[in-house]
Amino acid sequence: MSDIAMNETHNEIILSISKSYLDNCKPLLEILKVRMKGKYPKNCLNEIRAINDHIARCYRDAMTDADITKELGKAEGHLQRLTYDCYKQLILYQVADIKHTLKWFYSSRWQLNGDGVLWRTYRSNFKQARISEKAAKQNESINPDVALSHYDSAYNYYQSILLIFKKYKWEIRWSAVIKFFERIRHVLFWLITTFVLAIIAALLAALDIFEI
């Protein structure tokens, strides 16, 4: 029979890793899969393979308690990086969506929609998301639990912005339509003004009014 030093403590750590993966990473991965049209990010798949590899090594022959503890520690490290990667990738998608909406639909009328709720939610949550994201990156190698908490906060702040965009989508689109016609009006006004001034200048030149 194989001489394997696995004990109850090791099994509890493996169960903890599995539970953390299922409770925290799996839901994020499924969101990413939808975002990526049925695929998972390669970096996330690499981290999952590394987790499984280190756990599998614990069952090799002649593994000592120290060897197993070391392998499980590495597995926990890869789980940590997997969670970081999931949040970072999702946040990139969220920020891209927010910037796309701002680029194509932003209007000063946002400040009026929902008595200002749309604008206030966007401004305050975007600011808080940036703060949380920065704090998460600063704590990645110092305090992983704090880093993950900040990544989760950043994700939720960005998500609240996308939800408020969805809630006021018709107001946002309508404000963009109004903005479009306002631009056309300004362009037409400029063209008409330029045309009229050109005619006046031509008439003045033809009449030699200012000739000495």
Beta strands, then each sheet from edge to edge (+ up, - down):
end
